[in-house]
């Protein structure tokens, strides 16, 4: 299985096509607003084939945890679990790893880093959220099988300490990879495109990619899947 944790994702928008989001997610309390766990994004279907489409078309499972199913408008998803918080998402992910005998991708979005803490300049909340994830990470790793790979990444910065703005920030995003068959101490440097992650996942499952990006599988694996 391929466990892929994605803290932030994005929608592509044009002047003519705009995805409507956050319906039912904000509650008015007198003169203040509070975002609730009822957030729901209504996105346009991706205009081109995605990694998820290709995995599904090749008979692999694509399990969405959190708002992934909304981001892709359900396209390319075979099963989903909605979440109420980061902690709920982490617990549901651990249960999937432990209890579901699936073959494919578990695609997780922990939205609180972005929605509750990053955009709200809540440094303390962000720090506590990172500590919570750090405490739960050994439980995730404990249940990985020998051929499982864990990836932790993001698609943009959302620095809560940038107090002059509540917008996304422009840091390079991490791509942290763990697994029993993953090399240690590999630094891939700054890569040209985020699409390399999708290309690498497709390569791992032996699916010929129809998306952009370059697979980095040979760099990160001790032995390519299927090798002796």
N, C-alpha and C positions, 0 to 999 in steps of 0.2 A: 504494500500500500504506500501511498505518497501523502504525507501529512504536510499541509502547506498553510502556514498561518500568515494571514495578510491583514495587517492592522488598518490600513487605509486603502480605499480604492477610489476610482474616479468615473465620471461620466463625461463623454465628449459631447460638447454642445456646439451648435452653429446658430447663426442668426435666424434660421428658419425652423430648426428642430431643437426644442428645449425640453429636457426631462423634468417633469414636475416631481417634487420631492417633499418630504417632511409633512405629508398630510396626516393630521391627527396627532402630531408629535409635540405640539406646544400647548400649554395650559396657561390661561390668564389668571393671575391671582392679584386682584386689585390693580395696581399700577406696574406690576412686574410680570415677567414671563418665565416659565420654567419648562424646559424640555423634559418630556416623559419617555418611558421605555416603549411607547406605542409608535415610535417613528416607523414610517413606511415609505419607501422610495418607489415612485412610479417612473420607470425608465423606458426609453426607447429600446427596441431590440438592437443588438449590435449589428451594424451594417454589413459586416463581413464575417466569415467563419472564424471562430475562436478556438483556442486550445480546448475549451470545455466541449464544444461541438465535436471536435475530432476524437476526443476520448470516448464520448458517448456513442458516436457512430461506429467505433471499433469495439463496442461491447463492454467497455469499462464503466465502473461506477463513478459518478461525480456527486459527492455528498456535500451539500452546502450547509454551513453553520453560521447563523447570523444573517446579515443582509445581502450576502452574495447572490441569493436567488432573485432579489429585487434589482440589484445592479445589472444583472444580465437578463432581466425580464423573463426569468424562468428558462431561458434558452440554454441547452446543454446540461441541464441539471437532471439527475435521476432520482434524487432524494434530498429532503431538506429538513432542518431544525431551526426554528426561529428562536431568538434569544431576547432576554430582558436586560442583560447587563454583561460586562466582561466576565464576571465570575460565573454567571450562568452559561456563557459560551464556553468557557474553559471546562467546566464540569461536563457539559454535553459532549465536548470533544473527547475528554477522557473516557466517557462511557462508550462512545463510538469505537474508540481504539480497543477497549477491553471486550466489548460485547458483540460488535458487528464483524462478521467475516466477509468483508468486502474486498474487492480487487479494483483499485483505481485511486482516485484523488479525494481527499477530505479537505475542503477549501473553507477556511475559517476567517471571519472578520470580527475583530474586537473593536467595536465602534466607539467605545467610551473614551479611548485615547484621543480621538478626533473630536467627537461631538460634545462631550461633557467637560473635558479638561483642556485640550489644545486650543479650541476656538474660544474658550471662556477664560483663557489666561490663568488657569487654576494650576499653579505649580505644585502645590501640596497634593492636590488630587491626582495629578499625573504621577508624582513620585510614589504615592501609595498604590496606584494602579500597577506601576512597574514592579513594585515590591511583591504585590499579590501574584502577578504572573510569574515572577522569579521563584516564589515559594511553590507554585504549582508545577513548574517546569519538570522537576524530577519525577513527578507522577506521570507526566506525559511520556517522558523518556523511558520510564520503567516498563511501560506496556508496548513499546515498539517491538516489532518482530525484526528478525535478522536482515530482511531485505527492505524494511521500511526506511524512508528518508523524511526527515523533518526540515522544513524551510521556514525561516522567519524573515519577513521583509515588509516593505511599505511602498507606497507609490508617491509620497510627497512628505515634506516636513510639516509639522504643526507644533511649533515651539511655543509652549505656554509662557515662557519667559520673555517673549517679544511683546512687551506691554504697550507699544505704540500701535499695535494692530491685532485684529482677531483673525486675520487671513492665514492661509497656508504659508509656510516658509520654505526656503529654497535649498535646504540641505540635500546632499546626496543621500539616497536611501540605503539601508544595509541589505545584505543578502547572506544570512547566516545559515549554514547547512550542517546537519548532524545525521549520522547513521553509522552502523557498524561497518559498512562497506565504503564509508566516506574517508578520504584522506584527511589527515590533520595538518594544520599549519599552512594551508594553501591560501595565498592572497591573489585574487584575480584582478586586483587593481580597479580602476574606474572603467566600467564597461560602456559601450556606446548606446545601448538601448535596453529598456526594461523588458523588451520582448524576448531577451535571451533566456529569461526564466521559463517562459512558456515553451520555448523551443527545447530547452533542456528536459523539461517534464515529458514532452512528447517523445523525445529520444529515449528516455528511460523505459518507456512502455513499448518501444519499438514501432511507434507510429510516425510515418513520414509526414513532416510538417507542411501545412498549407498556410502558415502564418509567417510573419517576418521574424527576425532574430536568429541568433547562432547558438547552437547547443554547446554547453560547456561541460558536458557529461564526462568526457575523457579527462578533463582537468580535475574533476572533483572525486571521481570514483577510483577505488583501489583496483577493482575489476569491473568491467562493464557488465550489466545484467546479461546473464546467459553464458558468460565466459566461465571456464573452469579455474 
